[in-house]
Structure formats: C-alpha cells, structure tokens
Amino acid sequence: MLGSGFIARFYAESLHAQRRKDRVVMVYSRNEENAKRYASDYDLPHYTTDMNEAIAHPDVDVVLISLPNDLHEMAVMACVEAKKNVICTKPLGRTAAEAKRMLDAVEGAGIFAGYLEDLCYTPKFLKSVASVKNGDVGDVLWTKSREAHPGPHSDWFWDKERSGGGAIIDLGCHCVEISRNFIGKNIKPMEVMCWADTQVHPIDAEDHAIGLVKFANGAIGQFEVSWTFRGGMDLRDEVMGTEGTIWVNSFLRTGFEMFSTGKGNEGYVAEKAETATGWLFPVGDEAHELGYPHMFTDMFSAMEEGREPLETFYDGYIVNAILDAAFKSAETKQWEPILIEDWRGDAPEDSQRQWESYDEENYLIKEEILPNGDVNLILKNKATGKVFKKVTQAD
C-alpha cells in the first residue's frame, strides 16, 4: 500500500474484511509516524518511508497506489522499473498526457495494471450495467451521474497544482466512467460542454461543475459534481433508453435512519457526513456499498486468470482525456473536442444511430394505444419526409 491516508484505510478495511485471502503486507508513507500507525492498525509486518523499498519488497506481489494525484506517475514508473503489478486509485493522472505516459509504460513492461474506479463496482451499478447490456432499456440515449458532498478530507485535494483541478478531477472521473459503461466503452466520446465555477471555497480550482459529454452515436453523458453540497454525500445515476429507464440512488438515503441528541459517543457515521447529531443516515457496510470488495475481487481475479479487469489504465486515460476537454470548455464556454491519441473502440462513423422502420416505405415515430383501444401510429415517409397518422381500430 502506497499511502496511509483516508482512501488507503478504506482499501485496507475492504481487503482485510471477512477473512479475505488478499492482505496488505507493507505500507509506505512519507510520514514515519503515519506509516507506523497504519501498520499497527492493520497488523502489517512491514512499513517504510522509502517508496522503492516498499515496491521491491519480496513479500509484495501487487502495488496499490493510494497517493495524492501528483505522485501517481512517479509511483507507476517505480512499479514498471521493479516489474511489479500495479493498481491505482482514481483519477489515473492529472491530465491525459500523464495518464498516457503511465499507460504506455505498463503496457511496454508487460505488467498487470488496473484502474481503481470503485463507483463502477457498486452492487447497484453492476446490476444496472448488466440490465443495459441485456437490452432491457434499449439503446441508451442519455445518462446522468451526480456526485456531490461538502468537500474532500485531505489538504492536497484543495491544491490545484497537486490534484490537477477541483471537483471535476475528483468527482467527474467517477461520473464520466459511469456514463461510459452505460453508453458503451466502444462508443467514442467526441466533445464536451462544461460549466464550472468556484462558488464557496477560497481555492483556485472549481468547487462545482456541470458537463455534457457527446458520444459518436448521439448519446449524451451528463455529469454533475460539487464540493458545495450540504447534508452528506449525494450519489445518483440515471439512464434513459429507447425501451426503459433506470434510477439509482447509491448513498444519500441509505434505508438506515436514526436520531441522536449527540450525548453519546460522537463518532464516524458515514463518508462526508457533516454531523453526528439529529437525524442520521448511516451505511451498513460502507466499503461494500462503495464497490470496494467487488473491485478488488475483479482486480485479483483478473491477475490470476490472465485477463484485463473491468477497469483498466486505458479506461483511466480515456477519462482523463474527457476531463481535459471539460476543463477547456469551462474556460472557453464552447463545445470542445476530446483529444484521444490512441482510440481502441469503434470508428465514429460505425456508431451512427439507425432509425426504426415500420415498413419499406415508412419510419416509425411513435406507437400507442388510445383510451378506446385503437392503435395510433405516427409514421414518416422515407422518400418524401411527410409525417402522418395511421389508426387501426380496436376489434
């Protein structure tokens, strides 16, 4: 484990839960006291303040990067040098250029590399994606992913140089990859329109943003991210397809409600919860709800089976490319193209949507049953473009 902060503890809690066979054996931290405390808390045999020592240790099979964003590339390159498999927390890089260098390095070295995008592994999300792939909602036209809370825990998040941005880089990476999974990772993201502002906090980066990502097939992925939301953590996803709709609420209302005057032990309630008094919404198994067990199971199973995980360094690179365009759009106030050096999906021209035909001469616009039982059809003639109605009377 490279890092001993908030996310590193979430990861360790998940890895060591329920008698799992995968265990943390070494922790690296830049602060010796933090390393020592982390090792003690999780009963680790080794700790160090030397990153290379941690990576090269003979007991280490896989390196898990849970460091600030500005240290990801250095850590990945150290893993490449040591020929150690690596899994990296989100976002992969601060920019697409950083992410691409990491991608090229791990592929050149032939080591396993996984992108730890936990919100693409939550139980609700995995079931939703399975429904989409099964065709239950038809062709996906529009997705919406929202993550909002009062702001991150560590100081480096608020430093634009170290983090690479504000709410967009911190939360937008989740939302963008959620949309890619729903719409199809093989569909090329083409351009972005984004609004961003610094509304509340005295920082150089944005603390609130809304964006639209347009894909080659015409689908839109919408993201809403904020460090200004009060009342906990708001995680919601929506999918609109030609044959159905999905709504997912992952965190804000958990189905677990309690009231406390606060006279007892004011402890941790849930991530980003702002109070331990009044009405509270705890989370039964926070790591599970956030997707960590499923994520690590996929990562380690992929290593053993010689396959790619569901989320790869290439996915991390594409996400960074989309966010680069979002940052630029927020400045120019225009649609900005997404620049991808190495696109591995379908050609944009192969993703164009086809209109549904009613018969050889007409397209079907809409079919509905009227109150009297008649079937009402709205059709469009393919040759003339004329729109007309055809009614079939009920028996």
The 8 nearest C-alpha neighbors of each residue, nearest first, counted from 0:
[[1, 26, 63, 2, 25, 62, 27, 64],
 [0, 2, 27, 64, 65, 26, 63, 66],
 [3, 1, 66, 28, 65, 27, 4, 0],
 [2, 4, 7, 28, 37, 34, 33, 8],
 [5, 3, 7, 6, 2, 8, 65, 66],
 [4, 6, 8, 7, 9, 3, 152, 153],
 [5, 7, 9, 8, 4, 10, 65, 3],
 [8, 6, 10, 3, 4, 9, 5, 65],
 [7, 9, 11, 6, 10, 5, 12, 4],
 [10, 8, 6, 12, 7, 11, 13, 5],
 [11, 9, 7, 13, 8, 12, 14, 6],
 [10, 12, 14, 8, 13, 9, 15, 7],
 [13, 11, 9, 10, 15, 14, 16, 8],
 [12, 14, 10, 16, 11, 15, 292, 286],
 [15, 13, 11, 12, 16, 22, 10, 21],
 [14, 16, 12, 13, 19, 11, 22, 18],
 [17, 15, 13, 14, 18, 12, 19, 11],
 [16, 18, 19, 15, 13, 14, 20, 12],
 [17, 19, 16, 20, 15, 14, 21, 22],
 [20, 18, 21, 17, 15, 16, 14, 22],
 [19, 21, 22, 18, 15, 14, 17, 16],
 [22, 20, 19, 14, 23, 15, 299, 18],
 [23, 21, 14, 15, 24, 20, 19, 11],
 [22, 24, 25, 0, 43, 11, 21, 14],
 [25, 23, 43, 44, 22, 45, 59, 26],
 [26, 24, 45, 46, 23, 0, 43, 53],
 [25, 27, 0, 46, 1, 34, 47, 28],
 [28, 26, 1, 47, 48, 2, 46, 50],
 [29, 27, 2, 34, 30, 48, 3, 31],
 [28, 30, 48, 31, 27, 49, 34, 2],
 [29, 31, 28, 33, 32, 34, 48, 27],
 [32, 30, 34, 33, 48, 35, 29, 28],
 [31, 33, 35, 34, 30, 36, 37, 28],
 [34, 32, 36, 30, 31, 35, 37, 3],
 [35, 33, 31, 28, 37, 32, 36, 46],
 [34, 36, 32, 38, 33, 37, 31, 39],
 [35, 37, 39, 33, 38, 34, 40, 32],
 [36, 38, 40, 34, 39, 35, 33, 41],
 [39, 37, 43, 35, 41, 36, 40, 42],
 [38, 40, 42, 36, 37, 41, 35, 43],
 [39, 41, 37, 38, 42, 36, 43, 35],
 [42, 40, 38, 39, 43, 37, 11, 23],
 [41, 43, 39, 38, 40, 44, 37, 24],
 [44, 42, 38, 24, 41, 45, 25, 39],
 [43, 45, 24, 42, 25, 38, 46, 39],
 [46, 44, 25, 43, 24, 26, 38, 47],
 [45, 47, 26, 25, 27, 34, 38, 35],
 [48, 46, 27, 49, 26, 53, 34, 28],
 [47, 49, 29, 28, 27, 31, 50, 30],
 [50, 48, 52, 47, 51, 53, 27, 29],
 [51, 49, 53, 52, 27, 54, 48, 1],
 [52, 50, 54, 53, 49, 55, 77, 56],
 [53, 51, 55, 49, 50, 54, 56, 47],
 [52, 54, 50, 51, 56, 55, 27, 49],
 [55, 53, 51, 52, 56, 50, 62, 78],
 [54, 56, 52, 53, 51, 57, 81, 59],
 [55, 57, 53, 58, 59, 54, 52, 25],
 [58, 56, 59, 55, 60, 54, 53, 52],
 [59, 57, 56, 60, 24, 25, 55, 61],
 [58, 60, 57, 56, 61, 54, 24, 62],
 [61, 59, 58, 83, 84, 62, 57, 56],
 [62, 60, 84, 85, 59, 83, 63, 86],
 [61, 63, 85, 84, 0, 86, 64, 54],
 [64, 62, 86, 0, 87, 85, 1, 65],
 [63, 65, 87, 1, 66, 88, 86, 0],
 [66, 64, 2, 7, 88, 1, 63, 6],
 [65, 67, 2, 64, 70, 1, 68, 71],
 [68, 66, 69, 70, 155, 162, 65, 71],
 [67, 69, 162, 70, 71, 93, 161, 66],
 [68, 70, 161, 67, 71, 162, 93, 72],
 [71, 69, 68, 73, 72, 67, 74, 66],
 [72, 70, 74, 68, 73, 69, 75, 66],
 [71, 73, 75, 74, 70, 76, 101, 97],
 [72, 74, 76, 70, 75, 71, 77, 69],
 [75, 73, 77, 71, 72, 76, 70, 78],
 [76, 74, 78, 72, 77, 73, 71, 79],
 [75, 77, 79, 73, 78, 74, 72, 80],
 [76, 78, 80, 74, 75, 79, 81, 73],
 [79, 77, 75, 81, 83, 76, 80, 82],
 [80, 78, 82, 76, 77, 81, 105, 108],
 [79, 81, 77, 78, 82, 76, 83, 108],
 [80, 82, 78, 79, 83, 55, 77, 54],
 [83, 81, 79, 80, 78, 110, 84, 108],
 [84, 82, 78, 81, 61, 85, 79, 110],
 [85, 83, 111, 61, 110, 112, 62, 82],
 [84, 86, 62, 112, 61, 63, 111, 83],
 [85, 87, 113, 63, 112, 114, 64, 62],
 [88, 86, 64, 114, 115, 63, 113, 85],
 [87, 89, 115, 65, 64, 90, 114, 91],
 [90, 88, 91, 115, 116, 87, 114, 172],
 [89, 91, 92, 172, 88, 315, 168, 93],
 [90, 92, 89, 315, 98, 87, 88, 316],
 [93, 91, 98, 94, 97, 90, 68, 95],
 [92, 94, 163, 68, 162, 97, 69, 90],
 [95, 93, 92, 96, 97, 319, 323, 98],
 [94, 96, 319, 320, 98, 97, 316, 99],
 [95, 97, 99, 94, 98, 100, 92, 320],
 [98, 96, 92, 100, 94, 95, 99, 101],
 [97, 99, 92, 95, 316, 101, 96, 100],
 [100, 98, 102, 96, 101, 97, 316, 95],
 [101, 99, 103, 97, 102, 98, 104, 96],
 [100, 102, 104, 98, 99, 103, 72, 105],
 [101, 103, 99, 104, 100, 105, 312, 98],
 [104, 102, 100, 106, 101, 105, 107, 99],
 [103, 105, 107, 101, 102, 106, 100, 108],
 [106, 104, 108, 107, 102, 110, 103, 109],
 [105, 107, 109, 103, 108, 104, 102, 110],
 [106, 108, 104, 105, 109, 103, 110, 102],
 [109, 107, 105, 106, 110, 104, 79, 82],
 [108, 110, 106, 107, 105, 111, 82, 104],
 [111, 109, 84, 108, 105, 112, 82, 106],
 [110, 112, 84, 85, 113, 302, 109, 105],
 [113, 111, 85, 86, 84, 312, 110, 311],
 [114, 112, 86, 311, 312, 310, 115, 308],
 [113, 115, 311, 310, 87, 312, 86, 116],
 [114, 116, 88, 87, 117, 89, 113, 86],
 [117, 115, 118, 89, 119, 114, 173, 88],
 [116, 118, 290, 120, 119, 115, 291, 294],
 [119, 117, 120, 121, 116, 290, 289, 173],
 [118, 120, 117, 116, 121, 177, 124, 125],
 [121, 119, 290, 118, 117, 294, 293, 125],
 [120, 290, 122, 124, 289, 123, 118, 288],
 [123, 121, 125, 124, 126, 120, 290, 288],
 [124, 122, 126, 121, 125, 127, 247, 249],
 [123, 125, 127, 121, 126, 122, 128, 119],
 [126, 124, 128, 122, 127, 123, 120, 121],
 [125, 127, 129, 123, 124, 128, 122, 130],
 [128, 126, 124, 130, 129, 125, 123, 131],
 [129, 127, 131, 125, 130, 126, 181, 124],
 [128, 130, 126, 132, 127, 131, 133, 125],
 [131, 129, 133, 127, 128, 135, 132, 126],
 [130, 132, 128, 134, 133, 129, 135, 136],
 [133, 131, 129, 134, 130, 128, 135, 181],
 [134, 132, 130, 131, 135, 129, 136, 128],
 [135, 133, 137, 131, 132, 136, 130, 138],
 [134, 136, 130, 133, 131, 137, 243, 242],
 [137, 135, 243, 242, 240, 134, 131, 244],
 [138, 136, 242, 241, 134, 240, 135, 139],
 [137, 139, 240, 241, 140, 136, 242, 134],
 [138, 140, 240, 182, 141, 239, 137, 241],
 [141, 139, 218, 240, 239, 138, 219, 241],
 [140, 142, 219, 239, 218, 220, 139, 238],
 [143, 141, 238, 220, 237, 178, 221, 239],
 [142, 144, 221, 237, 236, 222, 220, 238],
 [145, 143, 236, 222, 174, 235, 221, 223],
 [144, 146, 223, 235, 234, 222, 224, 236],
 [147, 145, 234, 224, 233, 170, 223, 225],
 [146, 148, 225, 233, 224, 228, 232, 226],
 [147, 149, 232, 228, 226, 150, 231, 225],
 [150, 148, 226, 227, 228, 229, 271, 147],
 [149, 151, 226, 148, 152, 227, 271, 225],
 [152, 150, 153, 156, 149, 226, 271, 157],
 [151, 153, 154, 150, 5, 156, 271, 155],
 [154, 152, 155, 156, 151, 157, 5, 4],
 [153, 155, 156, 157, 152, 158, 151, 161],
 [156, 154, 158, 157, 153, 161, 162, 67],
 [157, 155, 162, 154, 158, 153, 151, 165],
 [156, 158, 155, 154, 159, 202, 165, 162],
 [159, 157, 155, 156, 161, 160, 162, 154],
 [160, 158, 164, 163, 162, 161, 204, 157],
 [161, 159, 163, 158, 162, 164, 69, 155],
 [162, 160, 69, 158, 159, 163, 155, 68],
 [161, 163, 68, 159, 156, 164, 160, 158],
 [164, 162, 93, 159, 160, 161, 168, 165],
 [165, 163, 159, 204, 168, 162, 167, 166],
 [164, 166, 204, 205, 167, 168, 206, 169],
 [165, 167, 169, 206, 170, 168, 225, 224],
 [168, 166, 171, 165, 169, 170, 224, 164],
 [167, 169, 164, 171, 166, 165, 170, 172],
 [170, 168, 166, 167, 171, 165, 172, 90],
 [171, 169, 172, 166, 173, 167, 168, 224],
 [170, 172, 167, 174, 173, 168, 175, 169],
 [171, 173, 175, 170, 174, 168, 318, 90],
 [174, 172, 171, 176, 170, 175, 177, 118],
 [173, 175, 171, 177, 144, 176, 172, 222],
 [176, 174, 178, 172, 177, 173, 171, 179],
 [177, 175, 179, 178, 173, 174, 180, 172],
 [176, 178, 174, 180, 175, 179, 119, 173],
 [177, 179, 181, 175, 176, 180, 220, 142],
 [180, 178, 176, 182, 184, 183, 181, 177],
 [179, 181, 183, 177, 178, 182, 184, 176],
 [180, 182, 178, 179, 183, 128, 177, 131],
 [183, 181, 179, 180, 139, 178, 184, 218],
 [184, 182, 180, 185, 186, 179, 181, 178],
 [183, 185, 179, 186, 180, 182, 344, 187],
 [184, 186, 344, 183, 345, 187, 343, 179],
 [187, 185, 184, 183, 345, 215, 344, 188],
 [186, 188, 215, 214, 189, 347, 185, 344],
 [189, 187, 214, 213, 215, 190, 186, 212],
 [188, 190, 214, 337, 213, 336, 215, 187],
 [191, 189, 336, 337, 335, 213, 212, 334],
 [192, 190, 212, 335, 334, 211, 325, 324],
 [191, 193, 334, 211, 210, 328, 333, 325],
 [194, 192, 210, 329, 328, 325, 209, 191],
 [193, 195, 329, 209, 208, 210, 196, 192],
 [196, 194, 208, 329, 207, 205, 193, 209],
 [195, 197, 205, 207, 198, 206, 208, 194],
 [198, 196, 205, 206, 199, 207, 204, 200],
 [197, 199, 196, 200, 206, 207, 227, 205],
 [198, 200, 197, 227, 201, 206, 226, 202],
 [199, 201, 202, 198, 197, 206, 227, 226],
 [202, 200, 199, 203, 197, 198, 204, 157],
 [203, 201, 204, 200, 157, 197, 158, 205],
 [202, 204, 159, 205, 201, 158, 197, 157],
 [205, 203, 165, 164, 202, 159, 206, 197],
 [204, 206, 197, 165, 196, 207, 195, 166],
 [205, 207, 226, 197, 166, 225, 165, 196],
 [208, 206, 225, 205, 196, 195, 224, 166],
 [209, 207, 195, 224, 194, 223, 225, 196],
 [210, 208, 223, 194, 222, 193, 224, 195],
 [209, 211, 193, 222, 192, 221, 194, 212],
 [210, 212, 221, 192, 191, 220, 193, 219],
 [213, 211, 191, 220, 219, 190, 221, 214],
 [214, 212, 219, 190, 189, 188, 218, 191],
 [215, 213, 188, 189, 218, 217, 216, 187],
 [214, 216, 347, 187, 217, 350, 189, 188],
 [215, 217, 351, 350, 214, 218, 352, 186],
 [218, 216, 214, 215, 213, 219, 140, 352],
 [219, 217, 140, 214, 141, 216, 213, 139],
 [220, 218, 141, 213, 212, 214, 221, 142],
 [219, 221, 142, 212, 178, 211, 141, 143],
 [222, 220, 211, 143, 210, 142, 212, 219],
 [223, 221, 144, 210, 209, 174, 145, 143],
 [222, 224, 209, 145, 208, 144, 146, 210],
 [225, 223, 146, 147, 208, 207, 145, 170],
 [226, 224, 207, 147, 227, 206, 166, 228],
 [225, 227, 150, 149, 206, 148, 228, 147],
 [228, 226, 149, 225, 148, 229, 206, 199],
 [227, 229, 148, 149, 147, 226, 225, 230],
 [230, 228, 149, 231, 148, 227, 273, 232],
 [229, 231, 273, 228, 272, 232, 148, 149],
 [232, 230, 272, 271, 148, 229, 273, 251],
 [231, 233, 148, 251, 271, 147, 234, 250],
 [232, 234, 251, 147, 146, 250, 148, 235],
 [235, 233, 146, 249, 250, 145, 248, 232],
 [236, 234, 248, 145, 247, 144, 249, 233],
 [235, 237, 144, 247, 143, 246, 145, 248],
 [236, 238, 246, 143, 245, 142, 247, 144],
 [237, 239, 142, 245, 244, 141, 240, 143],
 [238, 240, 244, 141, 140, 139, 142, 243],
 [241, 239, 139, 136, 138, 243, 140, 137],
 [240, 242, 137, 138, 243, 136, 139, 140],
 [243, 241, 136, 137, 240, 135, 138, 244],
 [242, 244, 136, 240, 241, 239, 137, 135],
 [243, 245, 239, 238, 240, 136, 246, 242],
 [246, 244, 238, 237, 247, 239, 243, 127],
 [245, 247, 237, 236, 238, 244, 248, 235],
 [246, 248, 236, 235, 249, 237, 245, 123],
 [249, 247, 235, 250, 234, 236, 246, 251],
 [250, 248, 234, 235, 247, 251, 123, 253],
 [249, 251, 234, 253, 252, 233, 248, 232],
 [250, 252, 233, 232, 253, 234, 231, 249],
 [253, 251, 250, 254, 280, 248, 255, 249],
 [252, 254, 255, 250, 251, 280, 282, 281],
 [253, 255, 252, 256, 280, 282, 281, 251],
 [256, 254, 253, 280, 281, 282, 257, 283],
 [257, 255, 280, 279, 254, 281, 278, 258],
 [256, 258, 279, 278, 280, 259, 255, 281],
 [257, 259, 278, 277, 279, 260, 276, 256],
 [260, 258, 276, 277, 261, 278, 257, 275],
 [261, 259, 276, 262, 277, 258, 263, 275],
 [260, 262, 276, 259, 263, 265, 275, 264],
 [263, 261, 260, 264, 259, 265, 276, 275],
 [262, 264, 261, 265, 260, 259, 266, 276],
 [263, 265, 266, 262, 261, 275, 267, 259],
 [266, 264, 275, 263, 261, 267, 262, 276],
 [265, 267, 264, 268, 275, 263, 274, 269],
 [266, 268, 269, 265, 275, 270, 272, 274],
 [269, 267, 281, 266, 272, 275, 270, 282],
 [270, 268, 272, 281, 267, 282, 271, 285],
 [269, 271, 272, 268, 232, 231, 267, 285],
 [272, 270, 231, 232, 273, 269, 148, 149],
 [273, 271, 231, 269, 270, 274, 268, 230],
 [274, 272, 271, 231, 230, 275, 229, 149],
 [273, 275, 276, 272, 277, 279, 268, 265],
 [274, 276, 265, 261, 268, 266, 277, 279],
 [277, 275, 261, 259, 260, 274, 278, 279],
 [278, 276, 258, 259, 260, 279, 275, 261],
 [277, 279, 258, 257, 276, 259, 256, 280],
 [280, 278, 257, 256, 258, 281, 277, 276],
 [279, 281, 256, 255, 253, 257, 252, 282],
 [280, 282, 268, 269, 255, 279, 283, 256],
 [283, 281, 285, 284, 269, 253, 280, 255],
 [282, 284, 285, 281, 255, 288, 253, 287],
 [285, 283, 287, 282, 286, 288, 289, 281],
 [284, 286, 288, 282, 287, 283, 289, 269],
 [287, 285, 289, 291, 288, 284, 13, 290],
 [288, 286, 290, 289, 284, 285, 291, 292],
 [287, 289, 285, 290, 286, 121, 284, 122],
 [290, 288, 286, 287, 121, 291, 118, 285],
 [121, 289, 291, 120, 287, 117, 288, 293],
 [290, 292, 294, 286, 293, 117, 287, 289],
 [293, 291, 295, 294, 290, 13, 287, 296],
 [294, 292, 296, 291, 290, 295, 120, 297],
 [295, 293, 291, 297, 292, 296, 120, 290],
 [294, 296, 298, 297, 292, 293, 299, 291],
 [297, 295, 293, 294, 299, 298, 300, 292],
 [298, 296, 300, 294, 295, 299, 301, 308],
 [297, 299, 295, 301, 296, 300, 308, 294],
 [298, 300, 302, 301, 296, 297, 295, 303],
 [301, 299, 303, 297, 302, 298, 296, 304],
 [300, 302, 306, 304, 298, 299, 308, 303],
 [303, 301, 299, 305, 300, 304, 298, 306],
 [302, 304, 300, 301, 305, 299, 306, 298],
 [305, 303, 301, 302, 306, 300, 299, 307],
 [304, 306, 302, 303, 301, 307, 300, 111],
 [307, 305, 301, 304, 308, 302, 303, 300],
 [306, 308, 301, 309, 311, 305, 302, 310],
 [309, 307, 310, 301, 298, 297, 311, 113],
 [308, 310, 311, 307, 297, 298, 113, 294],
 [311, 309, 114, 308, 314, 113, 116, 115],
 [312, 310, 113, 114, 314, 313, 308, 112],
 [311, 313, 315, 314, 114, 102, 113, 112],
 [312, 314, 316, 311, 315, 317, 102, 99],
 [315, 313, 311, 317, 312, 316, 310, 318],
 [314, 316, 312, 318, 91, 313, 317, 319],
 [315, 317, 313, 98, 319, 314, 318, 95],
 [318, 316, 320, 314, 319, 315, 321, 313],
 [317, 319, 315, 321, 316, 320, 172, 314],
 [318, 320, 95, 322, 316, 321, 317, 94],
 [319, 321, 95, 317, 323, 318, 322, 337],
 [322, 320, 318, 324, 319, 323, 337, 317],
 [321, 323, 325, 319, 324, 320, 326, 318],
 [322, 324, 320, 326, 325, 321, 319, 94],
 [325, 323, 327, 321, 322, 337, 326, 335],
 [326, 324, 322, 328, 193, 327, 323, 191],
 [325, 327, 329, 323, 324, 328, 322, 330],
 [326, 328, 324, 330, 325, 329, 331, 323],
 [329, 327, 331, 325, 330, 332, 193, 333],
 [328, 330, 194, 193, 326, 327, 332, 195],
 [329, 331, 327, 328, 332, 326, 333, 194],
 [330, 332, 328, 333, 329, 327, 334, 335],
 [333, 331, 328, 329, 330, 334, 194, 193],
 [334, 332, 331, 328, 335, 192, 329, 193],
 [335, 333, 192, 191, 328, 190, 336, 332],
 [334, 336, 191, 190, 328, 324, 333, 192],
 [337, 335, 190, 189, 338, 324, 191, 334],
 [336, 338, 190, 324, 189, 321, 320, 339],
 [337, 339, 336, 320, 340, 324, 321, 189],
 [340, 338, 341, 342, 337, 320, 317, 95],
 [341, 339, 342, 338, 99, 320, 95, 317],
 [340, 342, 339, 343, 99, 317, 313, 338],
 [341, 343, 344, 339, 340, 187, 345, 317],
 [344, 342, 341, 345, 185, 346, 187, 313],
 [345, 343, 185, 342, 186, 346, 187, 184],
 [346, 344, 185, 186, 347, 349, 187, 350],
 [345, 347, 349, 348, 344, 350, 187, 186],
 [348, 346, 215, 350, 349, 345, 187, 351],
 [349, 347, 350, 346, 351, 215, 345, 216],
 [350, 348, 346, 347, 351, 345, 216, 215],
 [351, 349, 216, 347, 348, 215, 352, 186],
 [352, 350, 216, 349, 348, 353, 215, 347],
 [351, 353, 216, 350, 354, 217, 349, 215],
 [352, 354, 355, 351, 356, 350, 216, 362],
 [355, 353, 356, 352, 362, 363, 364, 357],
 [356, 354, 362, 363, 353, 357, 364, 361],
 [355, 357, 362, 358, 363, 361, 354, 359],
 [358, 356, 363, 362, 361, 355, 359, 378],
 [357, 359, 361, 356, 360, 362, 363, 355],
 [358, 360, 361, 356, 357, 362, 381, 380],
 [361, 359, 358, 381, 380, 362, 382, 357],
 [360, 362, 380, 381, 379, 358, 357, 359],
 [361, 363, 356, 379, 357, 378, 355, 364],
 [364, 362, 378, 357, 356, 365, 355, 377],
 [365, 363, 377, 378, 362, 379, 366, 376],
 [366, 364, 377, 363, 376, 367, 378, 375],
 [365, 367, 376, 375, 377, 364, 374, 368],
 [368, 366, 375, 374, 369, 376, 365, 373],
 [367, 369, 374, 373, 372, 375, 370, 366],
 [368, 370, 372, 373, 371, 374, 367, 375],
 [371, 369, 372, 368, 373, 374, 367, 393],
 [372, 370, 369, 373, 393, 368, 392, 374],
 [371, 373, 393, 369, 370, 368, 374, 392],
 [374, 372, 392, 393, 369, 391, 371, 368],
 [375, 373, 368, 391, 390, 367, 369, 392],
 [374, 376, 390, 367, 366, 368, 389, 373],
 [377, 375, 366, 389, 388, 365, 390, 378],
 [376, 378, 388, 365, 364, 387, 389, 363],
 [379, 377, 363, 364, 387, 362, 386, 361],
 [380, 378, 386, 362, 361, 385, 384, 381],
 [379, 381, 361, 384, 385, 382, 383, 360],
 [382, 380, 361, 384, 360, 383, 379, 362],
 [381, 383, 380, 384, 360, 361, 385, 379],
 [384, 382, 385, 380, 381, 379, 386, 361],
 [383, 385, 380, 381, 379, 382, 386, 361],
 [384, 386, 380, 383, 379, 387, 381, 378],
 [385, 387, 379, 378, 384, 380, 377, 388],
 [388, 386, 378, 377, 379, 385, 389, 380],
 [389, 387, 377, 376, 378, 390, 375, 386],
 [388, 390, 376, 375, 377, 391, 387, 378],
 [391, 389, 375, 374, 376, 392, 388, 373],
 [390, 392, 374, 373, 393, 375, 389, 376],
 [393, 391, 373, 390, 374, 394, 372, 375],
 [394, 392, 373, 372, 391, 374, 371, 390],
 [393, 392, 372, 373, 391, 371, 374, 390]]
